[in-house]
Amino acid sequence: MNRRIVAVAVSVLAGLAVFGAAGAANAYPYAHDGFFLRLELGAVYMHTTETVSLGSQSASRTIYGGGANLGIMIGGTPADGVVIGGTINESVALSPKVKMEGNSYDTDDDAKMNMLLVGPFVQFYPDDEEGFHFGASIGWSELSLSDSSDSRSISGFGLAGWLGHDWWVDDEWSLGISGRIAYSALSTTESGVKNSFGVITPSILFTATFH
């Protein structure tokens, strides 16, 4: 994972935490207002299409597999039912499979595919006392591929959307479930050879929210 990305993300989230905390004093129980913190953990399916191009020639392969997704969202509530903030979300698949020319192949036991998305988000609660919500984020993404002999990272653009429902378990805490899908477009060029990647990561997440 790129250390600069992590450093920027931590700084942004820290700033948003201060912003969100400023409204926490006016927060009401069992209402989505004030400071916002969400922790996410669940299952993900990762599907990456890699296309290698040199001049007019090209070849492609697919890397896919199941794994885990985790994330954190921090922000505040500037208007009723509207949350804005920053998020870090990462998906990882261990020992993914590779499909090329109609044939599927296993990878090494220590092969790994990671997808990181860092950026701002907005989330809406149509009724700020109920748990149904939907939202979206956009930002910087980084794909990392590694095995026993090699590793590489490619950065680019990513976006995500989700919807879910929370159930109150305390004045400010709620537990819930969310369906999320993200897409990233990334590319790199070396010595005239262009590698383009399209990554789709649908996931089902369990969430814990302080709001």
N, C-alpha and C positions, 0 to 999 in steps of 0.2 A: 504494500500500500504506500502511495506517495506521501512522504512525511509533510510536505508543504500543504497538501490537500487537508490532511488531518489537522495541522496547525491552524489553517484558516477556518475550518469547520468548527473547531473548539472555540476559537475567538468569537465567531459569529453567534454560536449558541450561548456563550457566556453573556454577550451583549443582549441577546434576546431574553435571557433569563432575568436580567436586570429590568428590562422593559416590561416584561410580564409581571414581575414581582411588584412593580409600581402600582398595578391595579388590584393586587391581591387583597389589600385592606378593605376594599369595597365589595368583595365577593360575597354572594349570598349562598347559603346552604342549598344543596340540591338544585343548583342552576349552573349552567355552563357560562361562567364569567370569570374575569380576573386572570391570574397566572395559569398557564397551560403546560402540562408535562405528560407525555405519553411514552410508555415503554412497550415495544412490540416484539413478539417471538412467534415463529410458526414454520410451516413447511412451504417450500418453493419448488417449482419446476423451471429449470433454466434451459433455454433453447437458443443457441448461438449459431448463426450462419456466417461463415468466413468465405470471402471471395478474394482470390489472388489474381491480379491483372498485370500483364506485361504487354504493352502495345495493344494489339487487337485480340490477343489471346487471354483467356481467363479459365479458372477452375475454381470449384467451390466444394466445401465440406460443411457438415453440421456437427456441432458438439452439443450434447444434451445430457441431462440427468437431473435427478431430484436431490434436494438438500434442505438446508435451513436458511431462514431469513430472520434478521433481527434489526431493530431500528430504535431511534430515539427522536422525539419531536419536542421542541421547546418554543414557547411563544406567549402571546397575550391575546386579549379579547377587546379590540377597539370599538366594537359595536355588538349589539345583541345577536348572539348566535354566529358571530364571525370570528374566527381565530386565524391569526397570521403568525408566522414564525420561521424557524429553520429546522431542517431535518438531516440526519445521517442514516442511511439505510444500506445494509450489506446483505447480499445473497451469496451462498457458497454451496457448490456441489462437489462431492468427493468421488473420485474414480468415474468421471463422466464417460459416456460412450461417444464414438466418432463414427459418422456415416459418410461414406464417399462412394460415388458411382453406384448407389443402390446397395452397398454392402456395409454392415455395421461391425465395428471393432471395439474390443475392450481396451481400456487404457491401464497404465500402471496403478498399483494399489495406492501409491502416494500422489497420483495426479489430482489436480484441484483446479476448479474454475471459480473465480470470485468476481462479483459485480458490486461496485460501490456507487452510490448516488448521493450527492451532497448539494443542498440548495434550499431556497425558500419554499414555503408551502402556504396554502390557504385552505381552511376547512370550515364547513357550514353545518350548523344545527338548525333546521327549519323551526323547531320548537326548542328553545334553550333550556327547558326543564326536562326534556325527553332525550333519549339516547341515540336516535337515528341521526346519522351524519354522512357527509360525503366531502371529498376534497381532492386536491391535486398539488403536485410539486414539479419543479423544473430546475435543472442545474447541471453541474459538472458530473460526469460519470467516468469510471475507470474500470476496465476489464483486465483481470490478471489470469494468465494461464501458466501452470507450472506442472512439471513432473520430475522424475529422478535425474534427468539430464539437462533440463532447460527451464527457463522462466522468462516471461515477458509481460509488459503492461502497456495498454493502449488507452488513451483518454479521449473523451469526446463529449457529446451532448446527450442528456437523458431527461425523461419525463415519466411521471407516474400518476395514476388515478386510483381512488379507492372509495368504498362505501362500507358502512358497518353499523353496529348498534352496541351501545353501552348500557349496563344496568347498574344503578346506584348500589353501593355496598356501605357507604358512609356519607357524611355531609359533603365531602369534596371528592372522594375516590369512587371510581366505577370500574367494573371489569366488563370486557366485551369481546366481540369477534369482528374481523374485518376481512373483506376480499380486496386484494390489491393487484394491479397489473402495471408493469413498468416496461419501457422500451428505451434502448440506448443505441445510438448510431456513432460508430467510432471508425477511425482509419489512420493508417500510417504508411509512409512511402520511403523506401530505402533502395538506392541504386536503380531507380526506375521501376521498381516493383511495388505495386500498391496493394495493401491488405485492408479490406473493408469488412467491418463486423456489424451485424444487426443482432441485438440481444433482446429477447422477450422473456420476462420473468413474472408469471402469474403466481400468486401466493395466497395462502389462508393464514391469518394471523390472530393470535390471542393477544389482547391488549389490556394494559392497566393504566388508567388515566387519572391524574389529579387535576381538577378543574373546578 
